[in-house]
Amino acid sequence: MENKRINVILAVVIILSVAVVSGIIFWSWWSGRTTNIIEEPLPQVETPLKAPEKIVTAKHQFKDGTHTIVGEIDMPTPCHLLDWDVVIAESFPEQVTVNFKSVYNSADVCVQVVTQQRFKVTFDASENAVISATLDGKKIILNLIEALEGENLDDFDLFIKG
């Protein structure tokens, strides 16, 4: 009878052991499955794109120690005039910043139509000067195209309304 009791206890221990081991295996499988679901990357939320910098394409010429840059910038109305100044930082090569400013002429009644305003900027600096630009205090990309040999940018006509 004692043998039967030992066999029953042994059978119960074996069954409980199998159940515990099966439970551990199932729990690790289930928690691993849940972890995989949680660890999947979240859907990408598109961030709004930064407004592109304004690009101004202009011709550039270096002649006899003087840089000449000519081109056009779009203004919101024909009453917006274009003004500029040049800041040259003393370094080598010089760091040159052309600061363009739009000036509103309120004397006229204006239609909201984009109008190109021409500019001709000249300054003395070394041939390898690094040139950048701003428009109304915001950095713009100044895309400079070298003038062709024999081309004279001094003949560039400015049409200034005034």
VMD Tcl script that draws the C-alpha trace (Angstrom):
set ca {
  {0.00 0.00 0.00}
  {2.87 2.23 0.78}
  {4.22 1.55 -2.72}
  {0.94 2.69 -4.21}
  {1.07 5.87 -2.18}
  {4.63 6.60 -3.34}
  {3.64 5.89 -6.95}
  {0.65 8.25 -6.68}
  {2.79 11.00 -5.10}
  {5.45 10.45 -7.75}
  {2.83 10.61 -10.54}
  {1.38 13.83 -9.07}
  {4.89 15.38 -8.80}
  {5.67 14.40 -12.41}
  {2.34 15.78 -13.66}
  {2.83 19.01 -11.70}
  {6.40 19.30 -12.99}
  {5.25 18.83 -16.57}
  {2.49 21.38 -16.02}
  {4.91 23.91 -14.47}
  {7.50 23.42 -17.23}
  {4.75 23.67 -19.88}
  {3.45 26.82 -18.20}
  {6.93 28.36 -18.14}
  {7.46 27.52 -21.82}
  {4.02 28.88 -22.73}
  {4.55 32.04 -20.63}
  {7.95 32.77 -22.21}
  {6.51 32.19 -25.68}
  {3.53 34.44 -24.95}
  {5.55 37.21 -23.33}
  {8.06 37.08 -26.21}
  {5.18 37.37 -28.63}
  {3.75 40.32 -26.76}
  {7.17 41.95 -26.59}
  {7.56 41.62 -30.35}
  {4.24 43.32 -30.86}
  {5.24 46.18 -28.57}
  {8.71 46.50 -30.09}
  {7.45 46.89 -33.65}
  {8.25 50.36 -34.91}
  {5.49 52.88 -34.55}
  {4.11 54.27 -37.77}
  {6.22 57.16 -39.00}
  {4.58 60.51 -38.54}
  {5.63 62.89 -41.27}
  {7.10 66.06 -39.89}
  {6.29 69.19 -41.81}
  {9.05 70.11 -44.21}
  {11.09 73.15 -43.44}
  {10.33 75.92 -45.88}
  {13.02 75.86 -48.53}
  {15.45 78.70 -48.59}
  {14.92 81.14 -51.43}
  {17.31 80.55 -54.32}
  {18.57 83.55 -56.29}
  {20.55 82.82 -59.43}
  {22.87 85.59 -60.54}
  {25.89 86.15 -62.77}
  {29.25 86.78 -61.16}
  {32.42 88.31 -62.53}
  {35.79 89.04 -60.91}
  {37.84 91.64 -62.74}
  {40.72 93.84 -61.55}
  {40.07 93.10 -57.84}
  {36.34 93.88 -58.08}
  {33.47 91.40 -57.84}
  {30.32 92.19 -59.80}
  {27.08 90.27 -59.18}
  {23.99 90.95 -61.30}
  {20.58 89.32 -61.28}
  {16.92 89.60 -60.34}
  {14.90 88.83 -57.22}
  {11.13 88.30 -57.16}
  {9.27 90.89 -55.09}
  {5.62 90.46 -53.99}
  {4.41 93.63 -55.74}
  {5.72 96.22 -58.18}
  {5.79 98.66 -55.23}
  {8.46 96.62 -53.42}
  {11.84 98.07 -54.30}
  {15.12 96.26 -53.75}
  {17.98 97.71 -51.75}
  {21.23 96.08 -50.61}
  {24.43 96.54 -48.72}
  {27.62 94.48 -48.56}
  {29.40 93.37 -45.38}
  {32.95 92.08 -45.73}
  {34.45 90.21 -42.78}
  {38.19 90.58 -42.49}
  {39.51 87.05 -42.92}
  {41.26 85.22 -45.67}
  {39.54 84.48 -47.86}
  {37.10 87.24 -47.00}
  {33.57 86.31 -45.94}
  {31.24 88.55 -47.95}
  {27.53 88.85 -47.17}
  {25.18 90.69 -49.51}
  {22.17 91.86 -47.48}
  {19.18 92.43 -49.76}
  {16.21 94.37 -48.35}
  {12.77 94.84 -49.81}
  {11.46 98.37 -49.30}
  {7.75 99.03 -49.76}
  {6.90 102.22 -51.63}
  {3.47 103.15 -50.28}
  {3.09 106.17 -52.57}
  {1.49 104.02 -55.29}
  {-1.52 101.74 -55.28}
  {-0.17 98.25 -55.92}
  {-1.55 95.12 -57.47}
  {-0.51 91.88 -55.77}
  {1.60 90.52 -58.61}
  {5.11 89.10 -58.30}
  {7.56 91.46 -59.97}
  {11.26 90.97 -60.60}
  {13.61 93.64 -59.30}
  {17.11 93.78 -60.79}
  {20.29 94.30 -58.83}
  {23.94 95.00 -59.55}
  {26.27 94.60 -56.58}
  {29.97 95.47 -56.73}
  {32.64 95.16 -54.04}
  {36.39 94.80 -53.73}
  {37.70 91.54 -52.25}
  {40.12 88.77 -53.11}
  {39.25 86.46 -55.96}
  {38.56 83.55 -53.57}
  {36.14 85.47 -51.35}
  {33.26 83.38 -49.98}
  {29.99 85.08 -50.93}
  {26.63 84.54 -49.21}
  {23.39 86.52 -49.08}
  {20.31 87.36 -47.04}
  {16.92 88.75 -48.03}
  {15.12 90.74 -45.35}
  {17.36 89.13 -42.73}
  {16.76 85.54 -43.85}
  {19.53 83.48 -45.39}
  {19.07 82.76 -49.10}
  {20.99 80.55 -51.48}
  {22.98 82.68 -53.89}
  {23.54 80.54 -56.98}
  {26.36 82.32 -58.77}
  {27.07 81.57 -62.44}
  {30.41 82.79 -63.70}
  {30.14 85.27 -66.56}
  {31.51 84.12 -69.89}
  {34.87 85.38 -71.07}
  {34.36 88.67 -72.87}
  {30.98 89.25 -71.19}
  {30.79 92.65 -69.50}
  {28.49 92.77 -66.49}
  {29.00 96.53 -66.23}
  {26.53 96.81 -69.14}
  {23.76 95.23 -67.03}
  {20.81 97.67 -66.98}
  {18.97 98.39 -63.77}
  {15.32 99.38 -64.10}
  {14.61 101.17 -60.84}
  {11.08 102.40 -60.37}
  {11.07 105.73 -58.68}
}
mol new
graphics top color blue
foreach p $ca { graphics top sphere $p radius 0.5 }
foreach p [lrange $ca 0 end-1] q [lrange $ca 1 end] { graphics top cylinder $p $q radius 0.2 }
display resetview
